[in-house]
C-alpha cells in the first residue's frame, strides 16, 4: 500500500454531501489544503433535503454561492390537502411557513423561502470547490484511523494518508462516528417508515404541494420540483412501514392509486426511490483529538421543520475557520474545543423541536388541526437566525451576557427575539453603507469566511479619532490576512486611515441593528462565520477577545 505524505498534510473530509462539501469549500477559501472522499461510485440524483432556511441563504451568500443557488431554486408553493375518500376535492390550502417580510438586519426570511434539490445544491458546491483544484474523490472510503498529537493516519482503499485533521461528514451509517467512539443516543420509530421517489406525474398541477392523509396512518405527499412535470413523491407511514413493500415502483404507484383515489395520475420516469426510517439521534461528543463530526454523522432527525441539511452546513461553517487558524499555527488547539461547546447545545434543542414536529406529518383525528393544515410550521426558531452561542468560552461581551450558563444554553436554539444583540449572536445585516466614492454596500457583503471583521462604530466626539487609532494599533498584532478593519459613522464617511475601509451608515441601519449609541465608541468583532465574537468599548478590551482566538496575543498585550 503506497504512502501519501507531504510537508503540508491536508485536512481530510469524509463524505461528499452538503456538510462535507461546505467544510471543504470553507477550508479551501481559507487557503487550507483539503481532500474530500466519498464512498459512493457516482453522485446521487435524489431530491432529499430541499428547504433552504434563511440562515443557510446567508451562509451561501458569505461563501459566494447565492447567485447560483437562486438560479436553480424554485419557490416554496402552498400546500393543498384533499378530502378522502375521493382524493379530488380540496380540503384546505395553506402556507407551510409564515410569510415574514425581510428587514434591513434580516435580509432573508421565510418569504425568501426557496426549494432546491440536494443533488443540485451539491453540484453548486462541487463547482465552486473545483475553482480551488479540489474534487470529490468517488469510490474512496475510510476504513481505519490512528491519531497522534501531530496528526492522524487514515487507511483508505488503496493508500495510507497522513492528514492534519479529519472532518467526518459520512452520515448516520458512516464510520467516522464509530472511530472516535461516539455514542448515538435517541430513538428509532420502528413501526413507522417513509418511501420517497423522484418521478414524473401527469395530471397534477405544479402550483401546489399536494397531500392526502388518513389520520393516524399515512400521508401521501407530492411536491413539484425544478423540472416541469417532475415531483418528489413520498409515502409517510405512521404505525405501518411502507418500506417493507413499497420499494418496488409498481407497488409504490398502486398504493398511491388505491389510497388517494387518484387513479387518473400517471407516474413515469422514476429517477430515484429510497427508504427513510425515522430516527432521532445525536452523538454525545462532536470531536476526539483531531477528528470532528459534522452533519448526519453527528445528528439525524425528522425532516419536519427542514432543519437537517441546514443544521449540517452550519456545523461545517462553524468548524472550518477554527481548523484553518489552528492549522496555520495562528491559534492554539483549544480553539477547536469551542466547536463542540457551541454546536452541541444547539443541536440538542433542534432535535427536540423536530422530534415534536414529527407528530404532525400525518393528519390528526383532531378535525381542528386538519382544517388548519397539519404540515404547518410556525416555530420562529426554524429559520435558524436566532441560534446563538452566548455562553461560548471564546466570546466576550462588555454589555454582559449573564453568568448562568445553563440558562444561556437553554436559549441556544430559540434565541432572544426582540432583544438587543449580544456577543455570541448572529451578526445582523445592514444595507446602505456608503463609501468615499458614493458606492453602496452592506455589512453582509463585507463579511468574509476567511477574515475576522473588526467593526468600529465611531462616535461624534472629540476623543473619537484617538480612540479609533488606538483600536487600529491593537489590531496590528494580527496577521494581515486574518482580519479587516471597518469604521462606521452616522454623519458622513469617516476620515481616511490608510487602507482601512470607511463607511457612512446613511440609513442608521448598522448602528440600529447593533444597538449602538452615537456618543460612545463601540467595537464589534465579527467572526469568519458571521457570528459576533465580541462587544467591547475600548482598545484595551479588544485583546481580551483576540487572546481567546489567536496565539501570541494576551489580554495584557497592549
C-alpha positions as CSV (number, residue, x, y, z in Angstrom):
1,X,0.0,0.0,0.0
2,X,1.6,3.3,-1.0
3,X,2.0,6.2,1.3
4,X,0.7,9.7,0.7
5,X,2.7,12.0,2.8
6,X,3.8,15.6,2.4
7,X,5.2,18.5,4.3
8,X,1.8,20.0,4.4
9,X,-0.7,17.2,5.1
10,X,-4.3,18.0,4.1
11,X,-7.4,18.1,6.1
12,X,-9.3,15.0,5.1
13,X,-13.1,15.4,4.7
14,X,-15.0,12.1,4.7
15,X,-18.3,12.3,2.8
16,X,-19.3,14.3,-0.3
17,X,-22.7,15.5,0.9
18,X,-23.6,19.1,1.9
19,X,-21.8,19.1,5.3
20,X,-18.6,17.7,3.8
21,X,-18.7,20.0,0.8
22,X,-19.3,23.1,2.8
23,X,-16.5,22.1,5.2
24,X,-14.1,21.5,2.2
25,X,-15.1,24.8,0.5
26,X,-14.8,26.9,3.7
27,X,-11.3,25.4,4.3
28,X,-10.3,26.0,0.7
29,X,-11.3,29.6,0.9
30,X,-9.1,29.8,4.0
31,X,-6.1,28.5,2.0
32,X,-6.0,25.1,3.7
33,X,-5.1,22.0,1.6
34,X,-8.1,19.6,1.7
35,X,-9.1,16.3,0.3
36,X,-12.7,15.1,0.2
37,X,-13.6,11.5,-0.4
38,X,-17.0,9.8,-1.0
39,X,-17.6,6.0,-0.9
40,X,-20.4,6.1,-3.5
41,X,-19.4,5.2,-7.0
42,X,-21.5,8.0,-8.5
43,X,-23.0,11.3,-7.4
44,X,-26.7,10.7,-6.4
45,X,-29.6,12.4,-8.2
46,X,-32.2,12.4,-5.4
47,X,-34.0,15.5,-4.1
48,X,-33.6,14.7,-0.4
49,X,-33.2,17.8,1.8
50,X,-34.6,20.6,-0.2
51,X,-35.7,23.5,2.0
52,X,-33.2,26.4,2.3
53,X,-33.7,28.2,5.6
54,X,-32.9,32.0,5.9
55,X,-29.6,31.4,7.8
56,X,-28.5,28.9,5.1
57,X,-29.1,31.5,2.4
58,X,-26.9,33.9,4.4
59,X,-24.1,31.2,4.6
60,X,-24.4,30.7,0.8
61,X,-24.0,34.5,0.4
62,X,-20.9,34.6,2.5
63,X,-19.4,31.6,0.5
64,X,-20.2,33.3,-2.8
65,X,-22.8,30.7,-3.8
66,X,-26.1,32.6,-3.6
67,X,-26.4,33.6,-7.2
68,X,-26.0,30.0,-8.3
69,X,-28.5,28.8,-5.7
70,X,-31.1,31.4,-6.7
71,X,-30.6,30.4,-10.4
72,X,-31.6,26.8,-9.7
73,X,-34.0,27.2,-6.8
74,X,-37.8,27.3,-7.1
75,X,-40.4,29.0,-4.7
76,X,-42.0,27.0,-1.9
77,X,-45.5,26.6,-3.2
78,X,-48.7,26.5,-1.0
79,X,-49.8,23.1,0.4
80,X,-53.2,21.6,-0.5
81,X,-54.8,18.7,1.3
82,X,-57.6,16.7,-0.3
83,X,-60.7,15.0,1.1
84,X,-60.7,11.2,1.4
85,X,-62.2,9.1,0.0
86,X,-62.2,10.5,-3.5
87,X,-59.0,12.5,-3.3
88,X,-60.0,15.3,-5.7
89,X,-61.9,17.8,-3.5
90,X,-59.6,20.3,-1.8
91,X,-60.0,20.2,1.9
92,X,-57.6,23.0,2.8
93,X,-54.9,25.2,1.2
94,X,-52.2,26.8,3.4
95,X,-48.7,28.1,3.6
96,X,-46.3,25.7,5.3
97,X,-44.2,28.6,6.7
98,X,-45.4,32.0,7.9
99,X,-44.9,34.9,5.4
100,X,-42.4,37.1,7.3
101,X,-41.2,40.2,5.5
102,X,-37.4,40.9,5.2
103,X,-35.9,43.7,7.3
104,X,-32.6,45.5,7.0
105,X,-31.0,43.3,9.7
106,X,-32.6,40.1,8.3
107,X,-32.5,40.3,4.5
108,X,-33.6,36.7,4.2
109,X,-36.7,35.5,5.9
110,X,-39.4,32.8,5.3
111,X,-40.6,35.0,2.5
112,X,-37.3,34.3,0.8
113,X,-38.1,30.6,1.2
114,X,-36.8,28.6,-1.7
115,X,-36.6,24.9,-2.5
116,X,-33.6,23.4,-4.2
117,X,-32.9,19.7,-4.7
118,X,-30.0,18.4,-2.7
119,X,-28.2,17.0,-5.7
120,X,-28.4,20.4,-7.4
121,X,-27.1,22.1,-4.4
122,X,-24.2,19.6,-4.1
123,X,-23.4,20.3,-7.8
124,X,-23.0,24.0,-7.0
125,X,-20.7,23.3,-4.1
126,X,-18.6,21.0,-6.2
127,X,-18.3,23.6,-9.0
128,X,-17.0,26.2,-6.6
129,X,-14.6,23.7,-4.9
130,X,-13.2,23.0,-8.4
131,X,-12.0,26.6,-8.6
132,X,-9.6,25.7,-5.8
133,X,-8.5,22.5,-7.5
134,X,-10.4,20.3,-5.1
135,X,-12.6,17.5,-6.5
136,X,-14.6,14.9,-4.7
137,X,-12.9,11.5,-4.9
138,X,-15.6,8.9,-5.6
139,X,-15.4,5.3,-4.7
140,X,-13.0,6.1,-1.9
141,X,-13.8,5.0,1.6
142,X,-12.2,5.4,5.0
143,X,-11.6,2.0,6.7
144,X,-9.4,2.9,9.7
145,X,-7.8,5.7,11.5
146,X,-5.0,6.3,14.0
147,X,-4.3,9.5,15.9
148,X,-1.2,11.1,17.4
149,X,-0.5,14.6,18.6
150,X,0.8,15.8,15.3
151,X,-2.0,14.4,13.1
152,X,-4.0,11.3,12.1
153,X,-3.2,8.5,9.7
154,X,-6.2,7.3,7.7
155,X,-6.3,4.0,5.8
156,X,-8.1,4.4,2.5
157,X,-8.9,1.8,-0.1
158,X,-5.5,2.0,-1.8
159,X,-3.4,4.3,0.2
160,X,-2.2,5.3,3.6
161,X,-2.7,9.0,4.1
162,X,-1.4,11.3,6.8
163,X,-3.9,14.1,7.5
164,X,-3.7,17.1,9.8
165,X,-7.4,16.8,10.7
166,X,-10.4,14.6,9.8
167,X,-13.9,16.0,9.3
168,X,-16.4,13.2,9.4
169,X,-19.3,14.0,7.2
170,X,-20.2,10.5,6.2
171,X,-23.7,10.4,7.6
172,X,-25.5,8.2,10.1
173,X,-24.2,5.0,8.7
174,X,-20.6,6.2,8.3
175,X,-17.5,5.0,10.1
176,X,-16.3,8.3,11.5
177,X,-18.5,8.3,14.5
178,X,-17.5,4.8,15.4
179,X,-13.8,5.5,15.1
180,X,-14.0,8.2,17.7
181,X,-16.2,6.1,20.0
182,X,-19.1,8.5,20.0
183,X,-22.5,7.1,21.1
184,X,-25.6,7.8,19.0
185,X,-28.3,8.4,21.5
186,X,-32.0,8.8,20.8
187,X,-34.8,6.7,19.3
188,X,-35.9,5.0,16.1
189,X,-39.6,4.8,15.2
190,X,-39.6,1.1,14.5
191,X,-43.3,1.0,13.5
192,X,-43.0,3.9,11.0
193,X,-41.3,4.4,7.7
194,X,-41.1,6.6,4.6
195,X,-40.5,5.9,0.9
196,X,-39.6,8.8,-1.3
197,X,-39.3,8.9,-5.1
198,X,-38.4,11.5,-7.7
199,X,-40.8,10.8,-10.6
200,X,-42.8,12.5,-13.4
201,X,-46.5,12.8,-12.6
202,X,-49.1,13.5,-15.3
203,X,-52.4,15.0,-14.3
204,X,-51.2,17.1,-11.4
205,X,-50.7,20.9,-11.1
206,X,-47.3,22.3,-10.1
207,X,-49.0,25.2,-8.3
208,X,-49.4,23.3,-5.1
209,X,-47.7,20.8,-2.8
210,X,-50.4,18.1,-2.8
211,X,-51.1,15.9,0.3
212,X,-53.6,13.1,1.0
213,X,-53.7,11.9,4.6
214,X,-55.5,9.2,6.5
215,X,-55.5,10.2,10.2
216,X,-53.1,8.2,12.3
217,X,-51.9,6.0,9.3
218,X,-50.3,7.7,6.3
219,X,-49.7,10.8,4.3
220,X,-49.0,10.8,0.5
221,X,-47.0,13.9,-0.4
222,X,-46.3,15.2,-3.9
223,X,-44.2,18.3,-4.1
224,X,-43.3,19.8,-7.5
225,X,-39.5,20.0,-8.3
226,X,-37.4,22.1,-10.6
227,X,-38.3,20.3,-13.8
228,X,-41.8,20.7,-15.4
229,X,-44.0,17.7,-14.5
230,X,-41.5,16.3,-12.0
231,X,-42.4,15.7,-8.4
232,X,-40.9,14.5,-5.2
233,X,-43.4,11.9,-4.1
234,X,-43.5,10.3,-0.6
235,X,-45.5,7.7,1.3
236,X,-45.2,8.5,5.0
237,X,-46.3,5.7,7.3
238,X,-47.2,6.0,10.9
239,X,-47.8,2.7,12.7
240,X,-47.1,1.0,9.5
241,X,-43.9,0.8,7.5
242,X,-44.2,1.2,3.7
243,X,-40.5,0.3,3.3
244,X,-41.5,-3.4,3.7
245,X,-43.4,-3.4,0.4
246,X,-43.3,-0.1,-1.4
247,X,-39.7,0.0,-2.6
248,X,-40.9,-1.7,-5.8
249,X,-42.1,1.2,-8.1
250,X,-45.2,-0.7,-9.2
251,X,-46.3,-1.4,-5.7
252,X,-45.5,2.2,-4.8
253,X,-47.8,3.5,-7.5
254,X,-50.5,1.0,-6.7
255,X,-50.6,2.1,-3.0
256,X,-51.0,5.7,-4.1
257,X,-53.8,5.0,-6.6
258,X,-55.7,2.8,-4.1
259,X,-55.3,5.1,-1.0
260,X,-55.7,8.5,-2.6
261,X,-58.4,7.5,-5.2
262,X,-56.3,9.4,-7.8
263,X,-56.1,6.6,-10.4
264,X,-56.0,9.3,-13.0
265,X,-52.4,10.2,-12.1
266,X,-49.8,8.6,-14.3
267,X,-46.3,8.0,-12.9
268,X,-43.3,7.7,-15.3
269,X,-39.6,8.1,-15.3
270,X,-38.5,7.2,-11.8
271,X,-35.1,8.7,-11.3
272,X,-34.8,7.7,-7.6
273,X,-36.7,5.7,-5.0
274,X,-35.3,5.5,-1.5
275,X,-36.4,4.5,2.1
276,X,-36.1,6.5,5.2
277,X,-36.6,5.2,8.7
278,X,-37.5,7.8,11.3
279,X,-34.5,8.2,13.6
280,X,-33.9,11.0,16.1
281,X,-30.4,10.6,17.4
282,X,-27.3,12.6,18.2
283,X,-23.8,11.9,19.4
284,X,-22.5,12.5,22.9
285,X,-19.4,14.3,21.6
286,X,-18.6,16.2,18.4
287,X,-14.8,15.5,18.3
288,X,-12.0,13.5,19.6
289,X,-8.4,14.8,19.2
290,X,-8.1,15.8,15.6
291,X,-11.2,14.1,14.3
292,X,-14.6,16.0,14.1
293,X,-18.1,15.1,13.3
294,X,-20.5,17.3,11.2
295,X,-23.9,16.8,9.8
296,X,-25.7,13.5,9.8
297,X,-22.6,11.8,11.2
298,X,-23.4,13.8,14.4
299,X,-27.2,14.0,14.4
300,X,-30.1,12.6,12.5
301,X,-33.7,13.7,12.9
302,X,-37.1,14.0,11.3
303,X,-37.3,16.1,8.1
304,X,-40.1,18.0,9.7
305,X,-39.2,21.7,10.0
306,X,-36.5,21.4,7.4
307,X,-33.6,21.5,9.8
308,X,-31.3,18.6,8.7
309,X,-29.3,19.9,5.8
310,X,-29.4,23.4,7.1
311,X,-28.0,22.4,10.5
312,X,-25.4,20.3,8.9
313,X,-23.9,23.2,6.8
314,X,-23.8,25.4,9.9
315,X,-21.8,22.7,11.7
316,X,-19.2,22.9,9.0
317,X,-19.2,26.7,8.7
318,X,-18.7,26.9,12.5
319,X,-15.8,24.4,12.4
320,X,-13.8,25.3,9.3
321,X,-12.5,28.7,10.2
322,X,-11.3,27.3,13.6
323,X,-9.4,24.4,11.9
324,X,-7.9,26.9,9.5
325,X,-6.4,29.2,12.2
326,X,-5.0,26.2,14.2
327,X,-3.7,24.5,11.0
328,X,-1.8,27.7,10.2
329,X,-0.3,27.9,13.7
330,X,-2.2,31.2,14.4
331,X,-4.4,29.7,17.1
332,X,-3.9,27.2,19.9
333,X,-5.6,23.9,19.6
334,X,-8.0,24.7,22.4
335,X,-9.9,26.9,19.9
336,X,-11.2,23.7,18.3
337,X,-12.9,22.6,21.5
338,X,-15.3,25.6,21.1
339,X,-16.9,23.7,18.1
340,X,-18.4,21.2,20.4
341,X,-19.1,23.7,23.1
342,X,-21.1,25.8,20.7
343,X,-22.8,23.3,18.5
344,X,-23.8,20.5,20.8
345,X,-26.4,22.5,22.9
346,X,-27.9,23.9,19.6
347,X,-28.3,20.5,18.0
348,X,-29.8,19.0,21.2
349,X,-32.6,21.7,21.2
350,X,-33.1,21.5,17.5
351,X,-33.5,17.7,17.8
352,X,-36.1,18.1,20.5
353,X,-38.1,20.6,18.3
354,X,-38.0,18.4,15.1
355,X,-39.0,15.3,17.1
356,X,-42.0,17.2,18.4
357,X,-43.0,18.3,14.9
358,X,-42.7,14.7,13.6
359,X,-46.1,14.1,15.3
360,X,-47.7,16.3,12.6
361,X,-46.5,14.5,9.5
362,X,-49.9,12.7,9.3
363,X,-53.3,14.2,9.8
364,X,-54.7,14.1,13.3
365,X,-58.0,12.7,14.3
366,X,-58.5,16.2,15.7
367,X,-60.6,17.9,13.0
368,X,-59.4,21.4,14.0
369,X,-55.8,20.5,13.3
370,X,-56.7,19.0,9.9
371,X,-58.7,22.1,8.9
372,X,-55.8,24.4,9.9
373,X,-53.3,22.4,7.9
374,X,-51.3,19.7,9.7
375,X,-48.0,20.2,7.9
376,X,-47.7,23.8,9.1
377,X,-44.6,25.1,10.8
378,X,-45.0,28.2,12.9
379,X,-41.9,28.0,15.1
380,X,-39.7,31.1,14.6
381,X,-36.6,29.1,15.6
382,X,-36.8,27.1,12.4
383,X,-35.4,29.9,10.3
384,X,-32.2,29.5,12.4
385,X,-31.5,33.2,12.6
386,X,-31.8,33.2,16.4
387,X,-29.3,30.4,17.0
388,X,-26.6,31.8,19.3
389,X,-23.5,30.9,21.4
390,X,-23.7,33.5,24.2
391,X,-22.2,31.0,26.7
392,X,-19.3,30.2,24.5
393,X,-15.8,30.2,26.1
394,X,-14.4,32.3,23.2
395,X,-16.9,35.2,23.2
396,X,-16.5,38.5,25.2
397,X,-19.4,40.9,25.9
398,X,-18.8,44.1,27.7
399,X,-22.6,44.6,27.7
400,X,-22.9,41.5,29.8
401,X,-24.4,38.1,28.8
402,X,-25.1,36.9,32.4
403,X,-23.2,34.1,34.1
404,X,-25.9,31.4,34.2
405,X,-24.5,29.1,31.6
406,X,-27.4,26.6,31.8
407,X,-29.9,29.4,31.2
408,X,-28.0,30.7,28.3
409,X,-27.7,27.2,26.7
410,X,-31.4,26.7,27.2
411,X,-32.0,29.5,24.6
412,X,-29.2,28.4,22.2
413,X,-31.8,27.5,19.5
414,X,-34.7,29.9,20.1
415,X,-32.5,32.9,20.9
416,X,-33.8,36.3,22.2
417,X,-36.3,37.7,19.7
418,X,-36.8,41.4,20.1
419,X,-33.8,41.9,22.4
420,X,-30.6,43.8,21.7
421,X,-27.9,41.8,20.0
422,X,-25.0,40.4,22.2
423,X,-21.7,38.6,21.6
424,X,-22.4,35.1,20.5
425,X,-25.4,36.1,18.4
426,X,-25.6,36.0,14.6
427,X,-24.2,39.2,13.2
428,X,-27.1,41.3,11.8
429,X,-27.1,42.7,8.3
430,X,-27.3,46.4,7.5
431,X,-27.7,47.9,4.0
432,X,-27.0,51.4,2.7
433,X,-23.4,51.8,3.8
434,X,-21.8,54.5,1.6
435,X,-18.0,54.7,0.9
436,X,-16.0,57.8,-0.1
437,X,-16.8,57.2,-3.8
438,X,-20.5,57.1,-3.1
439,X,-20.7,53.3,-3.7
440,X,-23.2,51.5,-1.6
441,X,-22.7,48.1,0.2
442,X,-24.0,46.2,3.2
443,X,-22.4,44.5,6.2
444,X,-23.2,41.1,4.8
445,X,-21.3,42.0,1.7
446,X,-18.3,43.0,3.8
447,X,-18.1,39.9,6.0
448,X,-15.8,37.2,4.7
449,X,-15.5,33.5,5.6
450,X,-11.7,33.8,6.0
451,X,-11.5,37.0,7.9
452,X,-12.4,38.5,11.3
453,X,-14.1,41.8,10.8
454,X,-13.3,44.5,13.4
455,X,-16.2,46.9,13.3
456,X,-15.6,50.3,14.9
457,X,-18.8,52.4,15.5
458,X,-17.2,55.8,15.7
459,X,-18.9,58.3,18.0
460,X,-19.3,62.1,17.2
461,X,-16.9,63.1,20.0
462,X,-13.6,64.9,20.3
463,X,-12.0,61.7,21.5
464,X,-13.2,59.6,18.6
465,X,-10.1,59.9,16.4
466,X,-7.7,59.0,19.3
467,X,-9.9,56.0,20.3
468,X,-10.2,54.7,16.7
469,X,-6.4,55.0,16.2
470,X,-5.8,53.0,19.4
471,X,-8.1,50.2,18.2
472,X,-6.2,50.1,14.9
473,X,-2.9,49.9,16.7
474,X,-4.3,47.0,18.7
475,X,-5.1,45.0,15.6
476,X,-1.6,45.3,14.2
477,X,-0.5,42.2,16.2
478,X,-2.8,40.2,13.9
479,X,-1.5,38.7,10.6
480,X,-2.8,40.9,7.7
481,X,-4.7,38.1,6.0
482,X,-6.7,37.2,9.1
483,X,-8.8,40.3,9.6
484,X,-10.2,43.5,8.1
485,X,-10.9,46.7,10.0
486,X,-14.1,48.7,9.2
487,X,-15.0,52.2,10.5
488,X,-18.7,53.3,10.6
489,X,-20.0,56.7,11.3
490,X,-23.5,58.2,11.3
491,X,-22.8,61.7,9.9
492,X,-20.6,61.1,6.9
493,X,-17.7,58.9,5.7
494,X,-15.0,58.8,8.4
495,X,-11.6,60.3,8.0
496,X,-9.1,58.2,5.9
497,X,-6.8,56.0,7.8
498,X,-4.5,54.1,5.4
499,X,-6.3,51.2,3.7
500,X,-9.0,50.8,6.4
501,X,-12.5,50.6,5.0
502,X,-14.7,53.5,5.9
503,X,-18.5,53.9,5.5
504,X,-21.2,56.3,6.2
505,X,-24.1,54.5,7.8
506,X,-26.5,56.7,5.9
507,X,-29.7,55.0,7.0
508,X,-28.6,54.3,10.5
509,X,-29.2,50.6,9.9
510,X,-25.9,49.3,11.2
511,X,-26.0,51.5,14.4
512,X,-29.6,50.4,14.9
513,X,-29.1,46.7,14.3
514,X,-26.2,46.5,16.7
515,X,-27.9,48.8,19.2
516,X,-25.0,51.3,19.3
517,X,-25.4,54.8,20.7
518,X,-23.6,57.6,18.9
519,X,-21.8,59.0,21.9
520,X,-19.6,56.1,22.7
521,X,-17.0,54.1,20.7
522,X,-18.3,50.5,20.3
523,X,-16.1,47.8,18.8
524,X,-17.7,44.6,17.4
525,X,-15.5,41.7,16.4
526,X,-17.4,39.6,13.8
527,X,-16.0,36.0,13.3
528,X,-15.5,34.4,9.9
529,X,-18.8,32.5,10.4
530,X,-20.6,35.9,10.8
531,X,-21.2,35.5,14.5
532,X,-20.3,38.2,16.9
533,X,-17.2,37.3,18.9
534,X,-17.0,40.4,21.0
535,X,-18.6,43.6,22.1
536,X,-16.1,45.9,23.7
537,X,-15.8,49.7,24.3
538,X,-12.1,50.5,24.0
539,X,-8.8,49.3,22.6
540,X,-7.9,47.6,25.8
541,X,-10.9,45.4,25.6
542,X,-10.2,44.0,22.1
543,X,-7.1,42.0,23.0
544,X,-9.1,40.2,25.7
545,X,-11.2,38.7,22.9
546,X,-8.4,38.2,20.4
547,X,-6.4,36.3,23.1
548,X,-9.1,33.7,23.1
549,X,-8.7,33.2,19.4
550,X,-5.2,33.9,18.3
551,X,-1.9,32.5,19.6
552,X,0.7,35.0,20.8
553,X,-1.8,37.6,22.0
554,X,-2.6,38.2,25.6
555,X,-5.2,40.5,27.3
556,X,-2.2,42.5,28.6
557,X,-0.5,42.8,25.2
558,X,-1.4,46.4,25.0
